[in-house]
Amino acid sequence: MPSEKQYLSKVRTTQGKFRESLLKAPPICKICGMNIRELLVASHIKPWKDCNDNERIDFYNGLLLCPSHDAVFDSGYISFDSEGNIIISELLDKENICIIRP
């Protein structure tokens, strides 16, 4: 049985431009302050699938997050209000909230 398959897939051609625009601001995770540029993820506030082409590259529709916080954000366990304050889902228990709020 082969261990690889070849697939045809869509590629986000503007993701690099979007990420570069976010990295021009202080390149740190919005939550924990991690500043390793190579690891920071350019996250869309309004999900990519719901955006038009302009929103997909809009600096104001994005934030930089470390990989762990990006995963928690994408899964809906955290969000942000209109002022940029973190909102934590009630689905997270106290142990996991401590990980999000160091």
N, C-alpha and C positions, 0 to 999 in steps of 0.2 A: 504494500500500500504506500503510495507516495506521501511524503511529508509536507509537500508544498503544492499550491494551486495558483494559477494565474487568474486574476480578476480584472475586470474593467470597472473603474470607479470614478466618481466625481472628485475633483480636487478644489479646495478653496484657494483660488488664485490670488485673492486680495488679502488673505490672512497675514502674510508677511508685512504688507504695507500697514495694516491695522496695528500689528504688534510694534512695529518701528515707531509709529506715531505715539503709542502709549509709553514706550521707553524713553521718549524725549522729556517726559515729566520725571520727577524723581523715581528711579527704577527700583521700587520696593513693593513687597506684598502689602496690600491695603490693610491686612489684618495683623500679621505678625512682624512685618518689617524686614523679612528676609530679602537680601539685596543681591543675590547671585543672578545676574542678568540672564545667563544661559538657561536657568531653571524657571524663570518667571513665565507664567502663562497669561496670554492676552485673552481675557474672558469677556464675552458679550453680556451686557446687562439684559437687553431684550434678546431672547434666543435667536441664533443665526437663522433657524428655520422660519421664524416669524418676521424677519427683516427684509426690507427691499435692498437693492444694491447699494444705495447711499448709506443706509443705516449700518450695513455690514462693515463699512470702513470708517464710520463716524467715531472719532476720538471720545465724544461724550457718551457713547453707548458702550464704553469699555472700562475695564479696570485690570490692573495687574495683580495676580495672586500666585502664591507658591503652589506647587502641584497638589498638596494635601487640601489646602483651602479651596482651590479650584474644583476639586472633586466634590467637596461638601456643598459648595455653591451650586454646581451643576445638578446635583442631586436634590436640591431644594431644601436642604437642612438649614441653610442660612440665606439671608437676603439683606438688602440695604434699603433704608427709607430714603426719601427725597433729599435729606440733608447729609446722606452718606453714613449714617449710623447703622451699625449691624443689628439685624433682627435674627434671633435664633429660634428655630422651630421647637415647638413643645415636644416633638418626636425624639429629640435628643435627651438622653439622661444626663445627670449631673457629672458623671465621669467624663463623658464626651464633650460636654460644654467646657470643662476645664482645659481640654485639648485645644478648643477653638479660641478660648480667651486665656492666653498664657499669663 
